[in-house]
Amino acid sequence: MAPRLRADAELVRRKLARSREHAAELIKTGRVTCNGLPVKKPASIVDPNAALLVEELEEYKWASRGAHKLLGALDAFGPQGLTVAGKRCLDAGASTGGFTDVLLAHDAAHVIGVDVGYGQMVWRLQSDPRVTVLDRTNVRSINADVLGGPVDLVVSDLSFISLTLVLEALLACCTQGTQMMLMVKPQFEVGKHNVGAGGVVRDPAQRHAAICQVAQRALELGMGIRDIAASPLPGPSGNVEYFLWIDAHPSPTTSIGPGKEPDQQQGKMPLCILGTNEKALSELAALAASAVEKGPQ
């Protein structure tokens, strides 16, 4: 007779769960059945030949809840011309791979996931030939050589560091035409004295300041700001977060400048805000204010 096993262990053995902890979560949320009957406890004993099934829910389709943040950014920027298909991408702060998952689903040619941690990305992504994982790597230390060449698209979901400190490194990974979707987390931009109870930045003025601080640093480095949108999903503590759409190496002919207005577009992409003159900073402040006022969509 084949040995009978704990349900959580059997889920891991069959690769239906990443770990015993993940298996326990699946069971506790009522998503596991054995021969058509719900499994009540992780320690429940199951036959190794039993039909063990995990219900697939939309919210569990992706490697992490963060995937829904990038999906929202693509919904906001995609109609304006930002594309993923066929591109070599950098996922800065890849963690379990939520953003990487979305990029692959949108037909990215390859994704390089960089994270200071180790072994966090889910196995199905780690083992995907379209994914290269650079663990134990500080984003501030990367450039195109480290990545084996420049990338066409950069996305980021970084915590406990200001984006102003990593923009130069991200720019060093780019080439002409590279676009960025960088998530601004106000709680890591405004200083501890402006962060409220529970680590949440509740003051809209502080959120606006956080966006402008990061965007202005990008402008100082010669990058262009195309658009700003609030993430549809808040951070774990409830912080409203924002995506900056940045053109790494904008052409002056596609930028807001003397004699041009933001609503004059060439092709589908919105004109860039470029430079740090009074006009550019005024346009940036207005764009950020609009994103803060609209909030998550």
Protein Blocks (a to p, Z undefined) as FASTA:
>chain_A
ZZdddfklmmmmnopafbfklmmmmmmnopaceehiacfbfklccdfkbccdddddfklm
pmbfklmmmmmmmmmmmmnopafehpacddehklnommmmmmmmnopabdcdddfbehka
cfklmmpmkbccdehiafklgcfklnopacfbdcdddehiafklmmmmmmmmpcehiacd
ddddfklmnojklpcehhiafblklmmmmmmmmmmmmmmnopacfbdcddfbdcfkopac
ddddddfbacfklcccehiafklcghjbccddedjbfklmmmmmmmmmmmmmnopZZ
